């Protein structure tokens, strides 16, 4: 699952798709991306409580760069 292809995802959904990542590493990475305003974190205070993550417009704009790099890499490497 990629945040670039869906509207939002829960922590557990992200963890399942990133094979081998620890809770600590995923938490740290998500916090860093949030501080850089690349993702949004929304906490729902329901029973049970949960958090959803989504890309900001700034984060979505980065995918244009990643796609261009992938095309370049395929063409020249």
N, C-alpha and C positions, 0 to 999 in steps of 0.2 A: 504494500500500500504506500502510495506516495502522496504527500500533502498537495503536490502540484496537480493531482488528478481527482481529488475529492475536496469537499468543502471543509470538513473537519474530521479529527480523529482523537480517540481517547488514548491515554498513555499505554494501556495494555494492547491496543491495536497496533500502535507504533512498535512496541517491544516485540510483538510476535513477528513482525515483518523484517526486523533487523537482527539477523541470526548472530548469536554470540555476544550481544551487547548486554551489559549489566544494568541493573536499575540505577545504580549510582552514575554510571557514564551517561545514560540516556537523560536522567534528571539534570545533570550538569550541562549537557549539550542543549537541552530545551531551554534551560534558564539563560544560557549564553545567547541563544538565538532570540529569545524574548527581549533581553537587554539591548540587542542590536536592532530591535524593531523589525525582525524578519518574520516572526510568528506572533500570533495572539494566543493568550492563555485565558480561558474563561472557566471559572469555578462555579459549579452548580451545588448549592447547599440543599440538596434533597436527601432522601434516605434511599439508598446509600449515596453519599456525596461523590461527585466525580468531576473530572476536569476534561475539557476539550481544547485541542490545539488546532489552529488554522493559520494559513499564510496571510501575511499582510500584503498590501499592494507592492510594497518595497520588496518583500520576499518573492512574490510572483514575478516581478521584473527581472530578478536574478536568473530565472529559468531561461530567459531569452539568451543570456550569456552562456549558460551551460549547454544549451542546444547548439549554439554556434561553435563552441569548443568541441562538442562531440562530432559535428560535421567536419570540422577542420582535422580532428584526430583521425577520423575514418579516411579522409582524403589523403593525408600526408604521412601517417605513421604505419 
